[in-house]
Amino acid sequence: MSFLDGFYSRDDKDKDADKKQETKVSSGGPALSDDERRDLNQKIVEVLREIYDPEIPVNIYEMGLIYDVVISDTADVAVIMTLTTPHCPVAESMPGEVELKVRDVEGVGNVTVELVWDPPWDMSMMSEAARLEMGFM
């Protein structure tokens, strides 16, 4: 089953299971310090910069597709992202790839990826480096 198939066809039992998974505490240890959270965020961003849309020669972070990376006190991570369009050919695979790569970062607890369409992505969200790479500068 693809990411979006599961997203659109969930029943209440699936939602209850997801809610239980989200409330799971990953470490039970002390809360992350500001330095630990900053270091973990940096590692996650490095991993996100390794993920490319196969049709665009720029990574998803520089493209502006990652709206936020939220790290809880227990090192659980929520990634809020979008795609260039809802009809993007990688709409089914990209969120799953992001989840797997972030989960592999040392020190990360549970990972959730939320695919959002508001605000809609546009080229102004690209970093200067991405615009330069794409020839828009």
Backbone torsions as a table, in degrees:
resi	resn	phi	psi	omega
1	MET	NA	136.9	180.0
2	SER	-81.7	165.0	178.5
3	PHE	-55.2	-49.4	-176.6
4	LEU	-72.2	-34.4	176.0
5	ASP	-58.0	-46.3	178.9
6	GLY	-64.9	-36.5	-179.7
7	PHE	-65.1	-43.8	-175.9
8	TYR	-83.4	-21.2	-173.4
9	SER	-112.9	22.9	-179.9
10	ARG	-66.7	143.9	169.7
11	ASP	-107.9	177.3	-175.0
12	ASP	-61.5	-34.7	179.0
13	LYS	-61.8	-42.6	178.1
14	ASP	-62.9	-41.9	-179.9
15	LYS	-64.1	-40.0	177.6
16	ASP	-63.5	-41.6	178.4
17	ALA	-63.4	-41.5	178.4
18	ASP	-62.2	-42.2	-178.9
19	LYS	-62.1	-41.7	177.2
20	LYS	-63.0	-41.5	179.7
21	GLN	-63.3	-40.8	-178.4
22	GLU	-65.3	-30.4	-177.0
23	THR	-86.9	-5.1	178.5
24	LYS	-63.1	131.3	177.4
25	VAL	-87.4	129.0	-172.3
26	SER	-78.2	-34.5	-173.1
27	SER	-123.0	-32.8	-176.8
28	GLY	72.0	-3.1	-178.9
29	GLY	-88.4	-167.4	-179.8
30	PRO	-66.6	155.7	179.7
31	ALA	-65.7	151.5	177.7
32	LEU	-62.8	140.3	172.7
33	SER	-78.1	168.4	178.0
34	ASP	-60.5	-39.5	179.0
35	ASP	-66.0	-41.6	178.8
36	GLU	-64.5	-41.3	179.0
37	ARG	-64.5	-42.2	179.0
38	ARG	-63.7	-43.6	178.8
39	ASP	-64.0	-42.9	179.4
40	LEU	-65.0	-41.3	177.5
41	ASN	-60.2	-42.2	179.6
42	GLN	-62.8	-42.2	177.5
43	LYS	-63.2	-40.3	-180.0
44	ILE	-65.8	-44.6	179.0
45	VAL	-61.3	-40.2	177.2
46	GLU	-58.4	-42.9	179.3
47	VAL	-66.9	-41.1	179.4
48	LEU	-63.7	-30.8	178.6
49	ARG	-72.6	-8.0	177.1
50	GLU	-93.1	-4.2	-177.3
51	ILE	-100.7	125.8	-178.6
52	TYR	-119.8	142.6	166.8
53	ASP	-71.3	129.6	-175.5
54	PRO	-61.9	-17.8	-178.4
55	GLU	-96.3	-8.6	-174.6
56	ILE	-128.9	129.4	-176.1
57	PRO	-81.8	33.3	-179.6
58	VAL	-132.8	142.3	-178.7
59	ASN	-70.5	159.6	-173.6
60	ILE	-66.2	-26.0	178.8
61	TYR	-71.1	-48.4	179.6
62	GLU	-69.2	-26.1	176.9
63	MET	-69.5	-16.2	-178.4
64	GLY	85.2	19.4	-179.5
65	LEU	-82.3	-15.9	177.4
66	ILE	-96.1	111.6	-178.4
67	TYR	-83.1	-35.1	-178.3
68	ASP	-163.3	149.9	171.0
69	VAL	-125.0	114.3	-176.7
70	VAL	-110.1	124.6	-178.8
71	ILE	-114.4	122.2	-179.7
72	SER	-77.6	172.4	177.7
73	ASP	-60.7	-23.9	-178.0
74	THR	-102.6	16.2	176.1
75	ALA	73.0	16.9	169.9
76	ASP	-75.4	145.6	-173.0
77	VAL	-124.9	133.7	172.0
78	ALA	-117.9	124.8	177.5
79	VAL	-108.0	124.5	176.5
80	ILE	-106.6	120.6	-174.2
81	MET	-140.9	168.7	174.9
82	THR	-135.4	-177.2	172.9
83	LEU	-128.8	168.4	-177.5
84	THR	-63.3	-28.7	178.2
85	THR	-158.4	150.7	176.7
86	PRO	-61.3	-20.1	-178.9
87	HIS	-93.8	12.0	-179.1
88	CYS	-58.2	134.6	-178.8
89	PRO	-60.4	-22.2	-179.3
90	VAL	-98.3	14.3	-178.0
91	ALA	-58.5	-31.6	-179.9
92	GLU	-81.2	-31.0	-172.7
93	SER	-102.3	-31.1	-173.5
94	MET	-60.2	-48.4	179.6
95	PRO	-60.1	-37.3	177.7
96	GLY	-65.8	-39.6	177.6
97	GLU	-64.3	-42.7	177.9
98	VAL	-59.8	-46.7	-179.7
99	GLU	-59.4	-47.0	-178.9
100	LEU	-63.0	-44.1	-178.5
101	LYS	-66.5	-42.0	-179.9
102	VAL	-68.0	-39.1	179.5
103	ARG	-60.6	-30.1	-179.1
104	ASP	-77.9	-8.6	178.9
105	VAL	-71.4	128.9	-179.1
106	GLU	-60.0	130.8	177.8
107	GLY	97.2	-9.0	-179.3
108	VAL	-81.6	137.1	175.3
109	GLY	-88.5	-127.1	177.7
110	ASN	-71.5	150.3	-179.8
111	VAL	-128.7	133.5	170.7
112	THR	-127.2	145.5	176.9
113	VAL	-122.6	123.9	178.1
114	GLU	-109.6	120.4	178.1
115	LEU	-93.6	119.9	-176.8
116	VAL	-122.5	158.5	179.8
117	TRP	-120.4	2.1	-179.8
118	ASP	-129.5	118.3	4.9
119	PRO	-76.8	149.3	177.6
120	PRO	-66.4	143.7	179.5
121	TRP	-69.2	142.3	169.2
122	ASP	-145.2	168.8	-173.1
123	MET	-61.9	-19.8	178.8
124	SER	-68.1	-15.4	179.6
125	MET	-81.8	-10.4	179.2
126	MET	-72.6	145.7	175.6
127	SER	-70.0	164.7	177.7
128	GLU	-60.0	-39.6	178.6
129	ALA	-62.1	-39.8	179.4
130	ALA	-67.5	-41.7	178.6
131	ARG	-64.3	-38.0	177.5
132	LEU	-64.2	-46.5	179.3
133	GLU	-60.1	-36.7	-178.1
134	MET	-84.8	-4.8	178.7
135	GLY	81.1	23.2	179.6
136	PHE	-93.4	6.7	-179.4
137	MET	-128.6	NA	NA
